[in-house]
Amino acid sequence: MSPVAFAAETTVVAGVAKKRKGRVAAALTFTDMAKKVLFVCVENSNRSQMSQAFAKMLGGDSVKAYSAGSKPAGRINQKAIVAMKELGYDLKSHRPKSLDQIEEYAPFDAVVTMGCGDACPWMPAKKFIDWDIPDPREMNEEDFNKVRDLIKEKVAGLLKSL
């Protein structure tokens, strides 16, 4: 059934499809249609956190973004918090997560790895991508922001490709 025909036949209210003209359609929500993306790096304190933030900023309701680390740090890097705040995103509420904590959200439309190499175990996904992005942890503010901006460009391209 085409999206137009679906709209003509069914009204979706709070995720429950109502019967119209003798037809019943499956329950749908906007989050069911959203693409799911997982960003993975080693510590989940810089690159993957910023990637998740950009996916949320650029993708809105059309994407469900997650991030995790193969060896999560205890907290988000303060430099990442400052760099994202400059662009209007507050990373202070984020916490590094392990891949085990994210596994329940699989399968993903895409899993993007950033420098975790063999430490990144397989996760169910339609597409696997490895971005060669340097770890900005020890970089000065200017270089850190260059990495942040590179991540933004890559996330924008990824979202267009999904």
C-alpha positions, 0 to 999 in steps of 0.5 A: 500500500502506498504512503498516500493510501495508508494515510487515507485508510488509517489514522495513527494515534499514539502509535496505535492504528485505527480501523477504517473502511474494514482495513487494519494497518500495523501500528506505526510510530515515527521512531519505527521509521527512524534510521538507527545509527551506532557510533563506536570509538574506544573510550566513548568520550570524544569522537563517538559522543560528538557523532551521536550529538551531530546525528541528533542535531542534523537528523532530528526525528529521522534518526535514532543515534547511539554511541558506545566504546570498546573500553569506555572512559569514566566521563565525557572529555571536557574538551568535547563538552566545550566544543559541542556547547559552542555549537549549541549542544550540551554533552554534559548529560551524556555518559560513556557506555559500553557496547554491552549497554547498547546491544539491546537497540540492535540491529542498526542501519549503520555502525560507524567505528572510529579507531577501535580496530579489533577491539570493536566487536561485531554488532548487527547492522545493514552497513559497517563504516570505519572513519579514519578520525584521529583521537582528539583527546590530547589536542589543543582547542583549535585542532580539537575543533577541526576534528569536531568539524570533520565529524560533523561533515562525515555525519551529514554525509552519512545521514544523506546516504541512509 
